Amino acid sequence: MEFTIDATGKKLGRVTSLAASYLRGKMDTGFAPNKISDVKVTIVNASKLDLSERRLNEELQTYSGYPGGQKIETRGHLKDRRGIREVIMRTVRGMLPRNKLRTDTLKNLIIND
């Protein structure tokens, strides 16, 4: 099963929450939380996403686990450095459950600029 989401003029949270829901298989009648769904989600026109100035200035944190390993960067800086694809991937990743299926589930997400 394949789903296509057009991101033109839509907010980041709306697009990513819909993508996360599709990736989990919530729209399927045979939903099982312990199985990876057979769904491919494609987000098109990602560069036309409506990102407000407030959302671009939000800080994202990563921590390696070592002393001094905390890194803080804004979403706007991440967008300039890695592109809009990385911003969407990190947002969808945060909406998926933190278990062994998360990395395999994210492989079914395709983002096109």
C-alpha positions as CSV (number, residue, x, y, z in Angstrom):
1,M,0.0,0.0,0.0
2,E,1.3,3.5,-0.8
3,F,0.3,6.9,0.4
4,T,1.3,10.3,-1.0
5,I,1.2,13.4,1.0
6,D,1.5,16.8,-0.7
7,A,3.2,19.3,1.6
8,T,2.5,22.4,-0.4
9,G,1.5,25.2,2.0
10,K,0.9,22.8,4.9
11,K,2.4,23.0,8.4
12,L,5.2,20.7,9.5
13,G,3.3,19.0,12.3
14,R,0.3,18.2,10.2
15,V,2.3,16.6,7.5
16,T,4.6,14.6,9.8
17,S,1.8,13.4,12.1
18,L,-0.1,12.1,9.2
19,A,3.0,10.4,7.8
20,A,3.8,8.8,11.2
21,S,0.2,7.5,11.5
22,Y,0.4,5.9,8.0
23,L,3.9,4.4,8.7
24,R,2.6,2.7,11.9
25,G,-0.2,1.2,9.9
26,K,-3.0,2.8,11.9
27,M,-5.1,3.3,8.8
28,D,-5.0,-0.4,8.0
29,T,-7.7,-2.8,9.4
30,G,-5.1,-5.4,10.3
31,F,-3.1,-3.0,12.6
32,A,-0.7,-4.7,15.0
33,P,1.6,-2.6,17.2
34,N,4.3,-5.3,17.1
35,K,4.5,-5.6,13.3
36,I,6.0,-3.3,10.7
37,S,3.3,-2.3,8.3
38,D,3.6,-2.8,4.6
39,V,3.1,0.9,3.8
40,K,5.2,3.2,1.8
41,V,4.7,6.9,2.5
42,T,5.9,9.6,0.0
43,I,6.0,13.3,0.9
44,V,6.1,15.4,-2.2
45,N,6.9,19.2,-2.5
46,A,8.7,19.1,0.8
47,S,10.5,22.4,0.0
48,K,7.1,24.2,-0.2
49,L,6.3,23.3,3.4
50,D,5.0,26.2,5.5
51,L,7.6,26.7,8.2
52,S,7.1,29.8,10.3
53,E,9.9,31.8,11.8
54,R,9.0,30.6,15.2
55,R,9.4,26.9,14.2
56,L,12.8,27.7,12.5
57,N,14.1,29.2,15.7
58,E,13.2,26.1,17.9
59,E,16.2,24.4,19.4
60,L,16.9,20.7,18.8
61,Q,19.2,18.8,21.2
62,T,21.3,15.7,20.8
63,Y,23.4,14.1,23.5
64,S,26.0,11.5,22.9
65,G,26.2,10.2,26.5
66,Y,29.7,11.5,27.1
67,P,30.6,14.6,29.1
68,G,30.5,17.6,26.9
69,G,28.5,15.7,24.3
70,Q,25.4,17.8,24.3
71,K,24.8,19.7,21.0
72,I,22.1,22.3,20.5
73,E,21.1,23.7,17.1
74,T,18.1,25.5,15.7
75,R,15.8,23.9,13.2
76,G,16.6,26.7,10.7
77,H,20.3,25.9,11.0
78,L,19.6,22.2,10.5
79,K,17.6,23.0,7.4
80,D,20.5,25.1,6.0
81,R,23.0,22.5,6.8
82,R,21.3,19.2,5.9
83,G,18.1,20.3,4.0
84,I,14.4,20.1,4.7
85,R,14.5,16.3,4.3
86,E,16.4,15.9,7.6
87,V,14.0,18.2,9.4
88,I,11.1,16.1,8.3
89,M,12.9,12.8,9.1
90,R,13.7,13.9,12.6
91,T,10.2,15.1,13.3
92,V,8.6,11.9,12.0
93,R,11.2,9.9,14.0
94,G,10.1,11.7,17.2
95,M,6.5,10.7,16.6
96,L,7.2,7.0,16.2
97,P,7.5,4.7,19.3
98,R,10.9,4.3,20.7
99,N,11.5,0.6,20.1
100,K,13.4,-1.8,17.7
101,L,10.9,-1.2,14.9
102,R,11.5,2.6,14.6
103,T,14.6,2.4,12.2
104,D,13.0,-0.2,10.0
105,T,9.7,1.8,9.9
106,L,11.6,5.0,8.8
107,K,13.0,3.2,5.8
108,N,9.4,3.2,4.3
109,L,9.4,7.1,4.3
110,I,10.4,8.8,1.0
111,I,10.8,12.5,0.9
112,N,10.9,14.4,-2.4
113,D,11.7,18.1,-2.8
